[in-house]
Amino acid sequence: MSLGIAFRAFFAALGNRKVAEQIRSILEPSAQPPALPAATKTVVVDSTKAIVSAPKPPSRSDAVALLATLQREARLIDLIKENLSAYSDAQVGAAARPCLVQCAATLDRIMGLKPIETTSDGQTITVPESATAARYSWIGEGEGATGKLIHHGWEASRVELPSWTGEAGDATVIAPAQVKRA
């Protein structure tokens, strides 16, 4: 069997420079093969075939993906960036209500938001001894493991951000400019 593999490797290396470099890197670990472009990866299935995988899609920050989702589904950034001083409180409230309802629904759908503590605000709770500062934040002075709950906190039960398949140059685009044809 080894003789057959040796012959296959020989002829594969003879006809394909990348395969030859891979075989050299296996036989001479100290020899550094030429670097492949960062976006591709060569995988040898057997000694006669080399398969080059598709380029890795450009990545997008999870923060940008979340903002893009909130903008697309609730127009959150439009509301935040609007000059609110030109409107009455009633007008701002009327515009904010549907945006906030849609943001809440979107966050529940993609993050599964749930309270960390189910006790009502103002009630006395005992903080578990193993609790981390990320989960429970002590406010004020005092000792012990009990205190009055000021805010129940939030945690995500899942994170299901939409996939992004755009171009690398568009990775920071939150919402496209919209242009009406003349």
C-alpha angles and dihedrals in degrees: 000000000000091000091054092050090048092053092046091049091048094053093041090052091045092057102035125048095198092053089048090053091049092051090048091051089053095046095040107032091181091060110090112217117220111276117256119225110278093243097057135061126194117216121188110217093181133339094274100051134051119191120199112206121224117272114274109257115249113267128238127204114256088228091057091046090053093047091047090052093049090048094047095046102031108013089235097158092049089056094045095047095044116109096247095183089081092063136066120248089253091054092048091049092048091052094042098050098069091039092053093045090051092045090052092050092047094049091047090051098048101028105028092223116208134166118261091216120035095196116106119259112269094031122119115252136179113232111220114251091235094052117129127223088247090062102037125027118196116219122197132000129308145089136256137050099278129083146144114280110239098173128005095222127221136250134180116241090195140000114218106165116177117262117251122213102171132123121289092244090057097051092109097046109116097179129000122242108257117221125187115215115243 
